[in-house]
Amino acid sequence: MVALFIILGIIALAIVLAVSYVCGRITCELVHQKNPKLNEVMWFWLGFAFSWLGILLTLVVKKEEQQ
């Protein structure tokens, strides 16, 4: 059972890294189209980090219960 959780965790991490890479590339391309003189590497890492922030907020923010 533990091996299954480890395998699923590795698969989930690979998916998150792939999505983060795509988010970083999209951010980089948008910035490049807007102004080709800007540093694209910085914007790639910003998009990469933004996707992790989105995942963190999805996990942390909980639905408020109505009373």
N, CA and C atoms as an extended XYZ file, in Angstrom:
201
Properties=species:S:1:pos:R:3:atomname:S:1:resname:S:1:resid:I:1 pbc="F F F"
N         0.824       -1.188        0.000 N   MET     1
C         0.000        0.000        0.000 CA  MET     1
C         0.876        1.264        0.000 C   MET     1
N         1.950        1.250        0.767 N   VAL     2
C         2.844        2.406        0.822 CA  VAL     2
C         3.506        2.619       -0.532 C   VAL     2
N         3.856        1.523       -1.195 N   ALA     3
C         4.482        1.633       -2.517 CA  ALA     3
C         3.527        2.306       -3.510 C   ALA     3
N         2.242        1.994       -3.399 N   LEU     4
C         1.244        2.609       -4.282 CA  LEU     4
C         1.183        4.114       -4.049 C   LEU     4
N         1.207        4.540       -2.777 N   PHE     5
C         1.189        5.969       -2.468 CA  PHE     5
C         2.443        6.663       -2.986 C   PHE     5
N         3.565        6.015       -2.892 N   ILE     6
C         4.810        6.594       -3.403 CA  ILE     6
C         4.750        6.749       -4.914 C   ILE     6
N         4.274        5.727       -5.602 N   ILE     7
C         4.159        5.782       -7.065 CA  ILE     7
C         3.176        6.873       -7.487 C   ILE     7
N         2.032        6.946       -6.816 N   LEU     8
C         1.049        7.984       -7.142 CA  LEU     8
C         1.588        9.379       -6.831 C   LEU     8
N         2.362        9.508       -5.760 N   GLY     9
C         2.978       10.787       -5.434 CA  GLY     9
C         3.980       11.226       -6.488 C   GLY     9
N         4.763       10.283       -6.989 N   ILE    10
C         5.735       10.599       -8.044 CA  ILE    10
C         5.019       11.009       -9.330 C   ILE    10
N         3.945       10.299       -9.658 N   ILE    11
C         3.164       10.648      -10.856 CA  ILE    11
C         2.541       12.030      -10.702 C   ILE    11
N         1.989       12.323       -9.505 N   ALA    12
C         1.383       13.637       -9.266 CA  ALA    12
C         2.430       14.742       -9.354 C   ALA    12
N         3.612       14.513       -8.804 N   LEU    13
C         4.676       15.505       -8.877 CA  LEU    13
C         5.114       15.747      -10.321 C   LEU    13
N         5.191       14.678      -11.110 N   ALA    14
C         5.560       14.825      -12.522 CA  ALA    14
C         4.516       15.642      -13.278 C   ALA    14
N         3.244       15.415      -12.978 N   ILE    15
C         2.179       16.176      -13.640 CA  ILE    15
C         2.246       17.647      -13.244 C   ILE    15
N         2.466       17.908      -11.959 N   VAL    16
C         2.556       19.296      -11.488 CA  VAL    16
C         3.748       19.997      -12.124 C   VAL    16
N         4.880       19.318      -12.226 N   LEU    17
C         6.053       19.923      -12.865 CA  LEU    17
C         5.797       20.211      -14.340 C   LEU    17
N         5.097       19.300      -15.026 N   ALA    18
C         4.787       19.517      -16.438 CA  ALA    18
C         3.854       20.712      -16.617 C   ALA    18
N         2.848       20.810      -15.769 N   VAL    19
C         1.920       21.944      -15.843 CA  VAL    19
C         2.648       23.249      -15.522 C   VAL    19
N         3.543       23.215      -14.545 N   SER    20
C         4.311       24.408      -14.193 CA  SER    20
C         5.208       24.840      -15.346 C   SER    20
N         5.807       23.878      -16.028 N   TYR    21
C         6.658       24.200      -17.179 CA  TYR    21
C         5.830       24.867      -18.277 C   TYR    21
N         4.661       24.316      -18.552 N   VAL    22
C         3.796       24.893      -19.589 CA  VAL    22
C         3.354       26.295      -19.188 C   VAL    22
N         3.016       26.485      -17.925 N   CYS    23
C         2.619       27.814      -17.441 CA  CYS    23
C         3.774       28.802      -17.591 C   CYS    23
N         4.966       28.374      -17.263 N   GLY    24
C         6.142       29.231      -17.425 CA  GLY    24
C         6.398       29.592      -18.873 C   GLY    24
N         6.258       28.622      -19.775 N   ARG    25
C         6.467       28.887      -21.208 CA  ARG    25
C         5.403       29.844      -21.750 C   ARG    25
N         4.162       29.680      -21.321 N   ILE    26
C         3.092       30.574      -21.780 CA  ILE    26
C         3.375       31.999      -21.315 C   ILE    26
N         3.770       32.152      -20.045 N   THR    27
C         4.108       33.476      -19.534 CA  THR    27
C         5.258       34.077      -20.318 C   THR    27
N         6.259       33.268      -20.601 N   CYS    28
C         7.433       33.718      -21.348 CA  CYS    28
C         7.040       34.181      -22.752 C   CYS    28
N         6.195       33.429      -23.426 N   GLU    29
C         5.769       33.790      -24.780 CA  GLU    29
C         4.919       35.056      -24.785 C   GLU    29
N         4.044       35.208      -23.797 N   LEU    30
C         3.226       36.417      -23.728 CA  LEU    30
C         4.080       37.660      -23.521 C   LEU    30
N         5.074       37.538      -22.650 N   VAL    31
C         5.963       38.675      -22.403 CA  VAL    31
C         6.804       38.968      -23.640 C   VAL    31
N         7.265       37.917      -24.317 N   HIS    32
C         8.085       38.108      -25.520 CA  HIS    32
C         7.289       38.805      -26.626 C   HIS    32
N         6.015       38.466      -26.755 N   GLN    33
C         5.189       39.134      -27.770 CA  GLN    33
C         4.960       40.596      -27.414 C   GLN    33
N         4.844       40.891      -26.127 N   LYS    34
C         4.601       42.265      -25.696 CA  LYS    34
C         5.851       43.134      -25.860 C   LYS    34
N         7.012       42.609      -25.406 N   ASN    35
C         8.252       43.368      -25.508 CA  ASN    35
C         9.414       42.374      -25.629 C   ASN    35
N         9.963       42.197      -26.834 N   PRO    36
C        11.031       41.208      -27.042 CA  PRO    36
C        12.330       41.517      -26.296 C   PRO    36
N        12.500       42.736      -25.798 N   LYS    37
C        13.755       43.095      -25.134 CA  LYS    37
C        13.805       42.670      -23.661 C   LYS    37
N        12.683       42.256      -23.091 N   LEU    38
C        12.655       41.880      -21.684 CA  LEU    38
C        13.323       40.520      -21.465 C   LEU    38
N        13.790       40.290      -20.243 N   ASN    39
C        14.445       39.034      -19.881 CA  ASN    39
C        13.394       37.932      -19.763 C   ASN    39
N        13.429       36.974      -20.679 N   GLU    40
C        12.416       35.923      -20.705 CA  GLU    40
C        12.622       34.890      -19.613 C   GLU    40
N        13.861       34.702      -19.171 N   VAL    41
C        14.131       33.691      -18.143 CA  VAL    41
C        13.437       34.060      -16.840 C   VAL    41
N        13.501       35.329      -16.474 N   MET    42
C        12.843       35.788      -15.251 CA  MET    42
C        11.340       35.548      -15.332 C   MET    42
N        10.755       35.832      -16.471 N   TRP    43
C         9.315       35.645      -16.622 CA  TRP    43
C         8.928       34.179      -16.657 C   TRP    43
N         9.810       33.326      -17.184 N   PHE    44
C         9.540       31.895      -17.152 CA  PHE    44
C         9.432       31.418      -15.711 C   PHE    44
N        10.408       31.819      -14.881 N   TRP    45
C        10.396       31.373      -13.484 CA  TRP    45
C         9.235       31.990      -12.707 C   TRP    45
N         8.823       33.189      -13.078 N   LEU    46
C         7.666       33.799      -12.443 CA  LEU    46
C         6.395       33.004      -12.763 C   LEU    46
N         6.227       32.609      -14.020 N   GLY    47
C         5.083       31.783      -14.403 CA  GLY    47
C         5.133       30.416      -13.757 C   GLY    47
N         6.334       29.857      -13.647 N   PHE    48
C         6.527       28.566      -12.995 CA  PHE    48
C         6.101       28.653      -11.525 C   PHE    48
N         6.541       29.702      -10.841 N   ALA    49
C         6.198       29.884       -9.430 CA  ALA    49
C         4.714       30.210       -9.268 C   ALA    49
N         4.140       30.928      -10.224 N   PHE    50
C         2.725       31.280      -10.145 CA  PHE    50
C         1.851       30.035      -10.174 C   PHE    50
N         2.238       29.037      -10.962 N   SER    51
C         1.444       27.808      -11.004 CA  SER    51
C         1.498       27.079       -9.662 C   SER    51
N         2.660       27.098       -8.989 N   TRP    52
C         2.775       26.484       -7.666 CA  TRP    52
C         1.935       27.254       -6.651 C   TRP    52
N         1.893       28.577       -6.780 N   LEU    53
C         1.059       29.379       -5.895 CA  LEU    53
C        -0.417       29.043       -6.095 C   LEU    53
N        -0.818       28.848       -7.336 N   GLY    54
C        -2.200       28.457       -7.621 CA  GLY    54
C        -2.548       27.110       -7.021 C   GLY    54
N        -1.625       26.168       -7.084 N   ILE    55
C        -1.852       24.845       -6.491 CA  ILE    55
C        -1.949       24.968       -4.973 C   ILE    55
N        -1.056       25.755       -4.374 N   LEU    56
C        -1.081       25.942       -2.929 CA  LEU    56
C        -2.385       26.580       -2.482 C   LEU    56
N        -2.832       27.603       -3.187 N   LEU    57
C        -4.090       28.253       -2.819 CA  LEU    57
C        -5.283       27.324       -2.993 C   LEU    57
N        -5.223       26.465       -3.992 N   THR    58
C        -6.301       25.499       -4.197 CA  THR    58
C        -6.383       24.531       -3.025 C   THR    58
N        -5.243       24.139       -2.498 N   LEU    59
C        -5.227       23.197       -1.387 CA  LEU    59
C        -5.544       23.852       -0.047 C   LEU    59
N        -5.179       25.127        0.121 N   VAL    60
C        -5.319       25.787        1.418 CA  VAL    60
C        -6.703       26.410        1.605 C   VAL    60
N        -7.198       27.067        0.581 N   VAL    61
C        -8.472       27.772        0.700 CA  VAL    61
C        -9.595       26.746        0.766 C   VAL    61
N       -10.423       26.879        1.788 N   LYS    62
C       -11.511       25.930        1.991 CA  LYS    62
C       -12.843       26.628        1.787 C   LYS    62
N       -13.829       25.855        1.405 N   LYS    63
C       -15.154       26.393        1.192 CA  LYS    63
C       -15.749       26.786        2.543 C   LYS    63
N       -16.338       27.969        2.586 N   GLU    64
C       -16.946       28.425        3.835 CA  GLU    64
C       -18.305       27.753        4.009 C   GLU    64
N       -18.546       27.328        5.214 N   GLU    65
C       -19.818       26.673        5.537 CA  GLU    65
C       -20.874       27.736        5.795 C   GLU    65
N       -22.048       27.550        5.225 N   GLN    66
C       -23.144       28.467        5.461 CA  GLN    66
C       -23.945       27.964        6.644 C   GLN    66
N       -24.311       28.868        7.543 N   GLN    67
C       -25.051       28.446        8.739 CA  GLN    67
C       -26.478       28.915        8.692 C   GLN    67
